[in-house]
Amino acid sequence: MRWMVIGAVVLTAAGCTGGATVKATQPGHAAGEATQAAPETASASARPVAGGCSGSQVVRTGGLPEVRGAAQGAELWGLLFANPPFQHGKEIKIVWRMTGDGPLRASAALPDGTRARLAWGPEEHGGSTWHKPGQEWGTGFVFPKAGCWRVQLTRTSGSGYVDLRVK
């Protein structure tokens, strides 16, 4: 995966199965417009971390790895409590921040239809020191096999996803 900052635009290039995709993210996008994984601020301290796929760039800005999701009608962020790529068969904790309204629903699947097990959550969190927009929930996923997993998150208003690599 490669990323490049040009002014306030972050370009990412990635592919899960060989074909590269290039996406641009610009701060101040229109409400409801899909956004793609990029650091919230394009600072020199944001370092790409291996483990994203299909354009979901995983970055580390000092603490735990983070991923910004593609979303419609919402903004979506994930805080990863393991370094990607994740090990299949092990429970992985991910904390989500998502704007919108209503309860959060979470699921994960491979392109072949294989579904991950949601071991727990989504559990709403009252607050934390992780500062991203929206309400916060925790989840625990068990990914049964290797691949590029799409984690889908939906609320009554707003939906989004991130793609994460599992080995």
C-alpha positions as CSV (number, residue, x, y, z in Angstrom):
1,M,0.0,0.0,0.0
2,R,1.3,3.5,-0.9
3,W,0.0,6.8,0.3
4,M,1.0,10.3,-0.7
5,V,0.0,13.7,0.6
6,I,-0.6,16.5,-1.9
7,G,-1.7,19.7,-0.1
8,A,-4.8,18.7,1.9
9,V,-5.6,15.6,-0.3
10,V,-4.4,12.2,0.7
11,L,-4.1,9.6,-2.1
12,T,-4.1,5.9,-1.3
13,A,-3.4,3.0,-3.5
14,A,-4.1,-0.5,-2.4
15,G,-5.4,-3.9,-3.6
16,C,-6.6,-7.0,-1.8
17,T,-6.4,-9.4,-4.7
18,G,-3.9,-7.8,-7.0
19,G,-5.8,-5.1,-8.7
20,A,-4.9,-1.7,-7.4
21,T,-7.4,1.0,-6.5
22,V,-6.7,4.6,-6.1
23,K,-8.9,6.8,-4.0
24,A,-8.7,10.5,-3.0
25,T,-9.9,11.9,0.3
26,Q,-10.3,15.6,0.8
27,P,-11.2,17.2,4.1
28,G,-14.6,18.9,4.1
29,H,-16.3,16.4,1.8
30,A,-20.1,16.8,1.2
31,A,-22.4,15.3,3.8
32,G,-23.4,11.8,2.7
33,E,-20.5,11.4,0.3
34,A,-18.5,8.2,0.6
35,T,-15.1,8.8,2.2
36,Q,-12.1,6.5,2.0
37,A,-9.5,5.5,4.5
38,A,-7.0,8.2,5.2
39,P,-5.5,9.8,8.2
40,E,-7.8,12.4,9.8
41,T,-5.0,14.9,9.5
42,A,-2.1,14.4,7.1
43,S,0.7,14.8,9.6
44,A,4.2,13.6,9.4
45,S,3.5,11.4,12.6
46,A,0.8,9.3,10.8
47,R,2.5,6.1,9.6
48,P,0.9,3.5,7.4
49,V,0.7,0.0,9.0
50,A,0.5,-3.2,7.0
51,G,-2.9,-4.9,7.2
52,G,-5.5,-2.9,5.4
53,C,-6.8,-4.0,2.0
54,S,-9.1,-2.7,-0.7
55,G,-8.3,0.9,0.1
56,S,-8.8,0.8,3.9
57,Q,-5.6,2.3,5.1
58,V,-4.5,1.4,8.6
59,V,-2.3,4.1,10.2
60,R,-0.6,4.6,13.5
61,T,-0.4,8.1,14.9
62,G,1.4,7.1,18.1
63,G,-0.9,4.7,19.9
64,L,-3.0,1.8,18.6
65,P,-3.5,1.4,14.9
66,E,-6.6,3.2,13.4
67,V,-8.6,2.8,10.3
68,R,-11.0,5.3,8.7
69,G,-14.0,3.7,7.0
70,A,-15.8,4.5,3.9
71,A,-19.3,5.8,4.9
72,Q,-22.5,7.3,3.6
73,G,-24.4,9.7,5.9
74,A,-21.8,9.2,8.6
75,E,-18.2,9.3,9.6
76,L,-16.6,6.0,10.7
77,W,-13.3,5.2,12.5
78,G,-12.0,2.0,14.0
79,L,-9.4,1.6,16.8
80,L,-7.6,-1.8,16.4
81,F,-6.4,-3.6,19.6
82,A,-4.1,-5.8,17.6
83,N,-1.6,-5.1,14.8
84,P,-2.9,-6.1,11.4
85,P,-2.9,-8.3,9.6
86,F,-4.9,-10.1,12.3
87,Q,-4.4,-13.8,13.1
88,H,-7.4,-15.9,12.0
89,G,-9.2,-17.8,14.8
90,K,-8.3,-15.3,17.5
91,E,-10.7,-12.7,19.0
92,I,-9.9,-9.2,17.9
93,K,-11.2,-6.2,19.8
94,I,-12.1,-3.2,17.7
95,V,-13.5,0.1,19.1
96,W,-15.7,2.0,16.7
97,R,-16.6,5.7,16.5
98,M,-19.5,6.5,14.1
99,T,-21.7,9.5,13.6
100,G,-25.4,9.1,12.7
101,D,-28.4,8.1,14.8
102,G,-29.6,4.8,16.3
103,P,-28.0,1.7,17.6
104,L,-24.9,0.2,15.9
105,R,-25.1,-3.1,14.1
106,A,-21.8,-4.8,13.0
107,S,-21.0,-7.8,10.8
108,A,-18.0,-9.1,8.8
109,A,-17.8,-11.3,5.8
110,L,-15.4,-12.4,3.0
111,P,-16.3,-12.1,-0.7
112,D,-17.1,-15.8,-0.7
113,G,-19.8,-15.3,1.9
114,T,-17.9,-16.7,4.9
115,R,-19.0,-14.7,8.0
116,A,-17.0,-13.8,11.0
117,R,-18.3,-14.6,14.5
118,L,-19.2,-11.5,16.6
119,A,-18.0,-12.7,20.0
120,W,-19.4,-9.7,21.8
121,G,-20.9,-6.3,21.2
122,P,-21.5,-3.9,19.9
123,E,-21.3,-2.5,23.4
124,E,-21.8,1.3,23.8
125,H,-19.0,3.1,25.6
126,G,-19.7,6.1,27.8
127,G,-16.5,7.8,26.9
128,S,-12.8,7.5,26.4
129,T,-9.7,9.4,25.5
130,W,-9.9,8.4,21.8
131,H,-11.1,11.5,20.1
132,K,-13.0,10.9,16.8
133,P,-16.5,12.0,15.8
134,G,-19.5,10.1,16.8
135,Q,-20.6,7.7,19.5
136,E,-18.3,4.9,20.6
137,W,-18.9,1.1,20.7
138,G,-16.7,-1.9,21.3
139,T,-16.8,-5.2,19.4
140,G,-15.0,-8.5,19.5
141,F,-14.7,-10.4,16.2
142,V,-13.3,-13.9,15.4
143,F,-12.3,-14.2,11.8
144,P,-12.3,-18.0,10.9
145,K,-9.9,-17.8,8.0
146,A,-7.4,-15.7,6.1
147,G,-8.5,-13.1,3.6
148,C,-9.7,-9.5,3.1
149,W,-12.6,-9.1,5.4
150,R,-15.3,-6.4,5.0
151,V,-16.6,-5.2,8.4
152,Q,-20.0,-3.5,7.8
153,L,-21.4,-1.1,10.3
154,T,-24.9,0.4,10.1
155,R,-27.0,2.7,12.2
156,T,-30.6,3.8,11.7
157,S,-29.1,6.7,9.7
158,G,-25.6,6.2,8.3
159,S,-23.6,3.1,7.2
160,G,-20.1,2.3,6.4
161,Y,-17.4,-0.3,6.2
162,V,-13.7,-1.0,6.5
163,D,-11.7,-3.8,4.8
164,L,-9.2,-5.6,7.0
165,R,-6.6,-8.2,6.2
166,V,-6.5,-11.4,8.2
167,K,-3.7,-14.0,7.9
